[in-house]
Amino acid sequence: MGFIQEIGGPLAEGFARLGLASQVAVTVGGFLFLSVFLNVFSQILFKNPNEPPLVFHWFPFVGSTITYGMDPPRFFQENRAKYGDCFTFILLGKKTTVYVGPRGNDFILNGKIRDVCAEEIYTVLTTPVFGKDVVYDCPNSKLMEQKKFMKIALTTEAFRSYVPIISDEVTSYFKRTADFKGQSGIVNICPKMAQITIFTASHALQGKEIRDKFDETLADLYHDLDMGFSPINFMLHWAPLPWNNRRDHAQRTVAKIYMDTIQSRRAQGESDAQDMMYHLMSSTYKNGVKIPDHEIAHMMIALLMAGQHSSSSTSSWIMLRLASRPDIMEELYQEQVKALGADLPPLTYEDLAKLPLNQAIVKETLRLHAPIHSIMRAVKQPMPVPGTKYVIPTNHVLLAAPGVSATDAQHFPQPELWEPHRWEKESPLAPSMVRNEPDEEEEEDKIDYGYGLVSKGAASPYLPFGAGRHRCIGEQFANVQLQTIVAMTVRMFRFRNVDGSNKVSGTDYASLFSRPLEPANICWEKRERHWE
Ligand code: HEM
């Protein structure tokens, strides 16, 4: 009896605990079932005819987050086929209205300032990384002035000085990097292009002094800043997590490095530099206030970060595409020989205009691999969608995806084919926008949002640099940078795929900017005569 009593207590306790656990499981299961049931029920019964159709989903809050996150372009295409150009899906509990196609691009990207707002969406991510009082941490009118300062600094004269800087950086990178020792080899090209991008951009835009710091402290600090851009930070940007602590420390340290550099340049009385920092140091807001040093520092961070992801992803895609089409890489080499002479003299800004295929490589790669697949805006007041009965309410977020029209057969014949020659007017694959290009004299519809005249053309099917008041100001710089990197790489190497096929790597959508899945290995072989 005593023994039974002795074990009876814990046994009974065990059974009681088991009972409690199964009760909890049943309650949770029941709750889940009920919420799924109510969610499905409400989708079937309560359709609002004045709102775009809602993408069917089983679970509340999660909605379509997973299918969207795994492959956004496929998600857009599949749902466009089901629901049309304008539809809504649930992204982490938020009703997100996608409007694709040229009309959708125009509706969202050229939306009026009283209707749509970018800063409300992006500030949680960007302000801790860039710092205070710039970009999305200030009124839109101030951002427009800041963009104007940056755009004005990117003059033809500046570009002329950048091409030799970028060429030298590329050549010296390939010559000193261990992965390119020997006559041929295999390399995961993405980290190499990321380094080339940061060295070339920092040197051209921020001067030699800052560039040299990337060999020491700055590269690690920028890496820590970068961690602040992971999509999870849309929700956890405030949390005292290790990566957020490192982000905050890096932001303070990098900003101080820039501010110290500004002060020492000012003390030296420098007056002939062509870099962005120098231009900002001598710029004044409309209200007569000179740009404070901390804002220049924060704009420097913003510029480098804005360009880094997009340009490094694009240059990686270009190299992977060239490895999949060695014939095009050879054509690029011959194009330079023909246009510039067999000895291939040092590349100049003017030379880039003589290399149409080199230009088309960048254009075609951005058509298929635009690094920004989703552009979001908060809705500030109900927005009627022209030509429909829909009104987008203020509790929705708007999402533009210009990549959808860039891969639509209606605008680009054989849209999935990477074919740089399609940008030639006579090509049977030329998009209608190239075949019917307006005469140069013809006046394009232009508008000034406060940072200089830009083409209104959000209705174009090809908008890798966005449109409207938030349009990219780095387009020309990116083109100069990418075309120079491609031209120099083509002089030094022949690429091909490791298995000799013409396949390309898949896309990694896990971070904010899409990029090739890694490792993305390619075979390189040196063109001997350009290595002396
Ligand atoms: C904005 C793409 C390179 C600076 C944008 C936007 C896109 C874009 C799509 C619009 C975002 C929106 O509407 O929310 C690209 C691509 C690049 C590139 C594809 C390279 C291939 C650069 C570079 C710089 C830069 C090199 C700097 C030198 C900016 C800035 C904005 C912007 C300052 C304005 C943000 C705003 O007004 O809200 N870019 N970009 N970008 N980009 Fe770029």
Residues whose N, C-alpha, C, O or C-beta is under 5 A from the ligand:
A	BS01	HEM	L303 A306 G307 S310 S311 T314 P371 I372 I375 P464 F465 G466 R469 H470 R471 C472 I473 G474 F477 A478
